[in-house]
Amino acid sequence: MKTATVADLRNHFPKVAAWVAEGHTIAITRRGRTVANLVPPTAPGLADKPFKMPDFAAQAKAIWGDRPPMTAAEVQAMEDFMNEGQQG
């Protein structure tokens, strides 16, 4: 098993990542004591799957329906109302 210090991770991460990619398990040490182990993935990970962007428009429609967003005047009126309550 190879070892790397926390400083090695910070300063030489590409080298440590290459070791893991080659299949090595890396013991991460701090002040001579092992604090963690980096192990290569045993199954296909998230990096092997294509990223699918969420459909934000569909999520917004599911939450809010067809209601239009608030206008700037409505937002200002709501802020004014909230500020009046804090002053009294």
C-alpha positions in Angstrom: 0.0 0.0 0.0 1.3 3.4 -0.9 1.2 6.3 1.5 0.7 10.0 1.0 0.5 12.8 3.6 -2.2 15.4 3.8 0.4 17.9 2.4 1.0 15.5 -0.6 -2.7 15.6 -1.4 -2.7 19.4 -1.3 0.5 19.9 -3.2 0.8 16.8 -5.5 -2.8 15.6 -6.0 -2.4 14.7 -9.7 0.3 12.2 -8.7 -1.8 10.7 -5.9 -4.8 10.5 -8.2 -2.8 8.7 -10.8 -1.8 6.1 -8.2 -5.5 5.5 -7.4 -6.3 5.3 -11.1 -3.7 2.6 -11.5 -5.5 0.6 -8.9 -3.3 1.3 -5.8 -4.8 1.9 -2.3 -3.3 5.0 -0.7 -3.0 5.5 3.0 -3.4 9.2 3.9 -1.3 10.1 6.9 -1.2 13.1 9.2 1.7 13.4 11.6 2.6 9.8 10.9 -0.9 8.3 11.6 -3.2 7.0 9.0 -6.4 9.2 8.9 -8.0 7.8 5.7 -7.6 5.4 2.8 -8.1 6.2 -0.8 -9.3 3.2 -2.7 -9.9 2.8 -6.4 -13.6 2.3 -7.3 -14.8 -1.3 -7.4 -17.9 -0.6 -9.5 -18.6 2.0 -12.2 -18.9 5.4 -10.5 -20.6 8.6 -11.2 -17.8 9.7 -13.5 -18.7 6.8 -15.9 -22.3 8.0 -16.3 -23.2 11.0 -18.4 -24.4 13.9 -16.4 -28.1 14.8 -17.1 -29.0 18.4 -16.4 -32.2 18.7 -14.3 -35.3 20.1 -16.0 -35.7 23.2 -13.9 -38.7 24.5 -15.9 -40.6 21.3 -15.3 -39.7 21.4 -11.6 -40.9 25.0 -11.3 -44.1 24.1 -13.1 -44.7 21.2 -10.7 -44.2 23.5 -7.7 -45.9 26.7 -8.9 -48.2 25.5 -11.7 -49.0 28.0 -14.4 -49.0 31.0 -12.0 -46.8 33.8 -13.4 -43.9 35.1 -11.3 -44.4 38.2 -9.2 -43.8 41.5 -10.8 -41.4 44.1 -9.4 -44.3 46.2 -8.2 -45.7 43.2 -6.3 -42.3 42.5 -4.7 -42.0 46.1 -3.7 -45.5 46.2 -2.2 -44.7 43.1 -0.2 -41.4 44.6 1.1 -43.2 47.8 2.1 -45.8 45.8 3.9 -43.2 43.8 5.8 -41.2 47.0 6.7 -44.4 48.7 8.1 -44.9 45.8 10.4 -41.4 46.0 11.8 -41.6 49.8 12.4 -44.8 49.6 14.5 
